[in-house]
C-alpha cells in the first residue's frame, strides 16, 4: 500500500498506519508522519501511531518529543516490548540514564528473547562502569541474535576496559565480518591494535574507518595518536586537523593539536580530558608512578614544607589529591586534611586510604572558592602540569589561605619561554620568571625554590620546580 495523506481519507486508522510504515521504511518521513497523524485523527490514542510518531521524532533528533509520544503509546498499550525499548533509547539520548534503564528492563521483562534492549541496557551499565554486567548483557544479546554486529562492537569496548585486549580485537573483527564498512568497529579495532603495539595494522584499520565515514572524529584521533607513537609528526598533525574538521567544537582535539604543534595552547587542559585520563588511570596509578616513573614530587614537596613550616599542626588543602599519594606525605603535618580532585575514580581510591577528613570531586579553582574556609597550607603535587595559565589558581589560593600560610607546589621546568608551554606530552611547563611574577601579583613572598627531578619519562629525568610561597601576614 502506498497511500499518502491526500488519498488516505477513506482508510481506517489501521490502514493509515500500515501505509505510513511503507513510507517510513523508504525513508519518506514527512509522508509517514502525515499518515500516522491521520490515524490519530480517527483514533486519538492509537498506540502504534503514537509510537511511530515518537520514532520519527527520535530520528529527527527531537528526543523529548519522542519521550512524550512513546509515553502516550505505552499508556494506551503497555504490553509491547518495542515501545519500552524505544522509550529507553529516547531517554538515553537525553542523558536520562535512570529512566532509560527502567525502560530497557521493562522491555526485557515483557520479551526476554528481545536482543536489542539487552544491548542497550549494556550501554547504560557500561557508562556506569558496571563492566561485568554489561558484558553479560552483550553476550546475551549475541546469543539471542548471533549476527548482532553492534553487540559485538560494544562487547569489544567493555573487554578493552577490563584490559582483555586480544578478546576485544576478536570481538571487533567479528563485528566487521557481520557488517561491512562498520566505521565504529574499524576505529575501535585500530585503537585496540595500537594498544597491542601493532601500529601499522592499527593505522590501516583507522583508515578503513574514515573511508567508510569521512567524518569519523574518533578514528582520526586514534590515527593521530598512532602516528605520534611512530614519531611521524606531520601525519599526526594532519590527522588531528582532520579530527577537528569533523568536530570543530571538540576542546580535547584542539588541545591535542596544540600539544602536537606546541603552539596555540589553551590556558588549561579540558576538564573532560583530565577527568577521563585519571578515571582510566586510577586502578594502576600508584604502581605506575612508584615503579616505571619513579615519582618523587609528593615527598619532595613534603621535605620542602617541613624545612620552613611553623610548629604545630596545620589545616591542609591537597589540590589534585589523586589517589592520596600526596595526602600520605601531608597527613603527619595536618590537623585537618581536605582533598580535591576532578576524577571521581581517583577520589574513590583516596577515600580507601582513610587519611582525609573531607574529599571533593571538583576543579581546583572552584573548590577553593566554594569551600568557604581558609587553610594554613595549600599543596599541589604534579597538578599544575594540566594548567597553563595559573593566574586564576593563584588568585583563588590567595583567597583561601590564612595570613602567613604556605602555598606549596611543583611544576615542570620551562627554560625557554617566559610563561608556559604545552608540550607533546600534553603537559604544561612553567618558567620560574612567570611563577615569580604571579607570586608578586597575588601577594605571596618566595620562601624557597629548588630544581629537582620529579619523575622519569622515557628513561630521562623530568625536572621540576619545587616552590614554597608564603601569603602576606595580617595587615601587611
Steps between C-alpha positions, in 0.01 A plus 500: 500500500643841405229747604587855603309735731310647204348169393478350852157638580330168438757298698438367848745593776669160467530537123644852537766367739585218258527747212719724718730207569561457127614862473691477828695199380590688183632795702210725400444642847270788407257271319513244780437767762198631313346153487567429869338831590204411279466178700497704823223721366288186484639327810665761731660236722612259226811353664677406175452847351622672816801270525598543135468878523732474798746302288491773233558766767803303619632468144479878471685554827193610699558262787266670748227490238573130455468443875166680512353308207628155597387553859150563365528182292593300811209653690274365226672160480775409746537142377731558201871466580606707199328807639700476823826439315452808281398705801829395659687612189342844516584534869857383434543768235377757751757379754225379734664168574289393798182536294665323206604209721146457631360499147751243374441273798126517439554405136706199608240400759229508233709319238805318644615386153512859360872566428494881453412602857771266632755684286358840589491429872860385471596846372337662803679271746829540315470878534460443874810279495301189588716325246437137594123547487533675164705212360234252610230704325696532176569128497133428563407731209744309277359166618152620406617650169830347379534756218467803731805698387437795732494269804838354399641852465366601841632178651842594365493837676421339837770239453743786432400659830588176679837487323403192297650639183524182291139411578393852409683477167316176425165662583568796270611268222179299536296821480679584175434154358130557562481863387720627220619860514415522871693818578468485880630143511795585272584798721476295820706221345764756407518620859528143634772404251686814599492393864654171387776694325391398148514859379493440124202266521331745737548790258363289215189425707449871576543579131220254423286671760537841334453345156163371625422828677716798398374694803599241762653718768626222730669308217701807405594555865614139535697533177669816622607331824636203303704721270629684805619172651679427174654850523340599169416845620371656177253215447388523861436873466298448182290229664422731791405773253263257329352404837445868575335545161256223595426656837604865517356538852720226651713662770693175542600477134601867494711432809666195342586698188641785708716252690619335179596832342606663830308810392164668565483343843172545688532643852407166660451137402134414431337367815346210309844390383651518848205321662501216247879469510508452875180298526666249267837534675367454853527117529873496409599852602698427818692204359589683179621814675704317758640251249551615142495874569687507832268779608643719779299824499292441819805413705700791361219743581466349850873546566487863382197573721654341809808718458299823533167429669408646840464263798170327562242332282356668190168516320603360160339506154638240257425622146479225238534240772466207259510166678641664813873451447553865584262469795714224651790744512286790626296318767769511773502880469122539506244580765247472216553379145268577207555344158368623165519327162315515169493119464231309695696177470811663645290629790369145556858376530594788733200425723626144548811635673291647787736795540279789382244683710317614186522409131344696215457430128553844346740713300764668712398862465128436555578290806714769661230758432220276630656353814441818694789446738866588521800271523846517654641304207384448142704238315490387136721213392541446124164671437589823326635303202135501382458875548683749283367835621545478877372851576145384597650227718732742679210742548279230654786374717572850630136524611493150653819521703542640851731797562860379487376161375704290257435424133711202391504348153699344220512589131707367213791725408474731199837648402414658164171688524410786736173347622382149415512248215277204414717210386439186294463316830176704542647651815588862567835626620546837674787743523630618834469861379126443443450342842678789671287752314181322608628478855557874516167578332304295757674602820731203556863512601748237390620272779691242299543376144700197398547312176451125540437191289128433549472173309635301206363505146649288221799431725572872550451719804218754484614804695262714698492800730404427861360833615402618849327837527365683804185709501528854633445542873192665650510871423811473286 
